């Protein structure tokens, strides 16, 4: 059965935090931009819920696809920062958008989480157990950020993005057969983690940088080779928006033209599992992502985990 992404939606907190907010850490705005590419990031205020932000993104994805919430069969939420330990974010999203009683589950894959959630949705549709699945990436990384750690405090932001994935019962086409691949290296988990003691991101920036560039580049190459796709077949590369230097390095290693890659980390910061759907929404708004386009996705996160995939954008619709 063919599968297609038919809608995308995004949502950001109203509160914007500029680089000048970190002057007490002994860093300048220029230093932050040079090292991360981030100009500002959005953050939830105390008392604001991630579920509400995620539901807004989900509703916008449904509106973009022209699909009613009642027609959603399943909700998958990729998040590391749900409002409660349990129950998860996905059931609350389904309730808030008025989806009735869909299946709902959270996926905790850190920055790779959205790709794992997307793969889960594609699998359910391919196996015939669902026709429409909402995939939501939502994180409030401000909840896990040590405000005294200048290497992480300046980097992370909050946000939510969602896509609707549908079965397509029309004529099968190659663009409607998404493919994703994943890997992990748990022996390096100590370079990027959050533990129960201080509940804050701890990161070895140099190791994460080198590992992320290598892993994402290699996984992208592997996926494209396996699917017999070249750079000329790709309309847009959307990597996890971790750091502008990482994004630029991946493009250089691939030997691709810089304009082929989406880079919005300057506007959002690193929003973990929300970063890829936020970038997809921004790219569509700018006209860089259009129906029939071929999109390559890649992410790298704590674990270490990583993944890459290729999909057709609104190539065909459910009939």
N, C-alpha and C positions, 0 to 999 in steps of 0.2 A: 504493500500500500504506500502511495506517495504521501509525503508530509511537506507542509509549507508553513512558513512564518507569515501570518496575515495581518498582524497589527503590532504596534509598539507604543508604549506610553512611559512618561517619566514624571518624577516629582522631586522637588528639592525643598528643604526647609527655608523659611523666609529669612532667617538670620544668616547674614553673610559675615565671615570673619576674614579680614584682610591681613596682609603680611605685617602691617604695623603693630598688630596685636601681640607679636612675639619679641618685641624689642627688649623686654625684661630678661629674655634668655640670652642676650648678648649677640643677637643676629640681626642683620639688616634685611630689608626686602630684597635687595639685590642678591644677597647670599642665598636666600631661600629660592629665588627664581633660578639662579645659576645651578644649584645642586638638585633641585626637584622639578622646576618648571611651574610650580604652583604659584598663582597670583592671589587667589582667594579660594575659600572653601565654605560650604554651607553646614550649619550645625543645628540640631534640635535644641530647643530650650528645655530647661527642667520642667517636667510635667507633660511635654509633648510626646506622643506615642509614635513609634516606628510603624505600627500597624496602620495608622491613619494615612501616613505617607505612602506606604506600600499599596494600600487600597486605592488611593488616588491614581497612582501609576497604573494599576491594574485596570481601573475603569477607563482610563484614557487609551490603553491598549485595545480594549473591547470596542470603544468608540471608533478608533482608527480602523479596526477590522469590520465594523458594522455588524457586530455580533452582540446579542443580548446576554446579560450575566446568567440568566436562567439556562442558557445553552452550554455553559461550561461544565465539563464532566469531572475535571480534576484541577487542583491548584497545588503547584510545587513552589515553595519559597526557599531560596538560597539566602541564608543569613547566619552570622555568627553572633548577632547582638539582638535576639528577640526581646520583646518587652518583659517576658516572663520566662523562667527556666522551662516551665511546662504549664499549660499546653503551648504548642508552637505557634508560629506566626501565620502559617498557611490557613488553618481553620478560621482564624479571625478575619483574614483577608476575604475569604469566601463569604462570611457573614456580612461584612461591611459593604460588599459590592452587590449583595442581594442575589447570590448565586444558588440559594437553596441549601442543599446538603451534598455538595460535591466531595469526592475523595480529596484529602488534603494532607500534605506532609512537608516537613522542613528538611533541608539538606544543609549540613554544616561542612562546607568545603573551603572555608576561608575565601581567598581571592579567586580560587578556581571554582567556587561553588556554583556560579551561574551556569558554567558549561556542564557540570555534573547534573544540575537540575534540568537543563535543556535536553541532555542525553536521555534522562529518565522519561521526560515527556515524549520524546520521539519514539522511544521503545514502547511505551504504552499504546501509542497510536499505531505503530507498525504491527503490534501484536493483536490489534483489534479490540483492545479493552477500553479505549476512549476515542472520541472523535475530536474533542477540543480540550486543550490543556493550557491553562495560564501558568507561565513561568515567570516568577518574580524574583529579582535580585534586590535585596534591601539590607542596608547596614547603617547603624549609627556608631561609626568608629570613634566618635568623641567619647563614648562610654568606656572605651578601652585604651584611651590615650593618656599617657602621663604628661600633664601640663608642664612639668619641669624637664622633660627630655626633649631637647631641641631637635634631635634627629627624627623623632616621630611626631611630636606635637604639631610641627609645621606642615606635615605631609597629609594627614588624614582628614576626611570630611564625611558628611552624612548624606544619604540620598537613596532613591529607589527608582528602579526601572522594571518594565515588564514587557513580555511579548506573548502573543497568543499563537499557539501552534495548532494547526488543524490538519485533519485528514483531507486529502484531495482525491475525490472519486472520478475526476475527469481523466483525460488522456494522460498517461504516465509520461513524465519527462525527466531527464537527468537532473535538471535544476531542482526537482522536488524530492530528491533522495539525499537528505543531509547525512554527513558522516563526521563522527568525532572520535578522537583517540586520546588516551590519557597515560600518565606515568607518575612515579613517585620516587622519592629518595628519603626515607624516614631517618636515615643515619645523620641527616643534616638538620633535623627538627630544632636543635638548639640554637640555630641561627635566626629563627623567626618563630616566636611562640607567645602565648598568653597563658599564664598559670593561675591557679586558684589563690595564691598568696597575695599578689598585689593587683591581679585583674587588669594588667596593662600590657600593651604590645612591647616586646623586647626584640630588638633586631640588630644583627650584625650587617650593617648596610653594605659593606664591601663584598661579603660573601653572597648576600642576596642578589646584588647587582650582577655579579659574574654568573651565578647559577641561573638566574632568570633569563638573561640574554641567551645563554647556551641552550637551555631547555626549550624555551619557546621557539627559537630559530630551528633547532633540530626537529621538533615536533611538527612545525609548519611544513618543513621540507618533506618529512615523512608522509604526512597527509596528502600533500599535493602530488608527490610521486605516486603514491598508492592509487590516487584518484585520476591520475594522468592529466593533471591540471598545471598550467604554466602561469607565470606572472601576467601574461597578456590576457588570460582568461578571468583574472580577478579584478573586480571593480573596486573593492575596498577591503583593506586589512584593518580589523578592529581588535587590538590587543587590550588586555587588562590595563587600565590607565593608572599604572603604579607610580611612574616617574618619567618625565620627559626624556631623560638621558637613557633609560632602559628602552623606551620606545624607539628612539633614534638609533640606538645600537643594533636592535633587532633588524630594522630596515636596512642598515648598512651591511650587516652580515648576510642578509638575503640578497643584497645587491639590487634592491628595488628602488624605484623612484620615491622620494619622500612624500610626494603628493598622493600616493596610493594608500597611505596609512592615515587613519583618524587619530588625532591627538587633541584631547580636550582636558587633559589633566590640569592645565592652567586655570580652568574655570571651576572645576569640581574638586580638585585634589584627589587623593586615593580613597575611593568609596568602597573598596573591597568588592563584594559580590555584586554591587550595584553598578560598577563602572562600565561593564560592557553594554548592558541595556541602555544606560544613560548615553553612552557614545553612539549607539545605534539610533536612538531617538534624535540626538543632535544632528547626526549626519543626514537623517531623513529630512529634518526641518530645513537644512541648508541645501537640499537638493543633490547631495552627494550619494544618496542611496535611493534607488528607484526600482519599481517593479521589474523583475527579470534579472536584476543584478546578481552577481555571484559574490558572496561575502566569505572571507576567511576570518575566523576567530581564534584567539589564543589567550591563555591566562597562565599565571604562575602564582603560587601562594604557599602559605605555611604548610608544613608537612614533611619535606617539600612535596607539593603536588603541582602538576601542570597538565595542560591539555591544549588541543587545537582541533579545529574542524572547519568544514566548508558547507555552506548552505545557500539555497536560492532564496532571494528576497521577494516575497509576494509574487512568485512566478505563476501560480495558478491558484484557484480558489475551490473551496468545498462546493460540491454540487449535489 
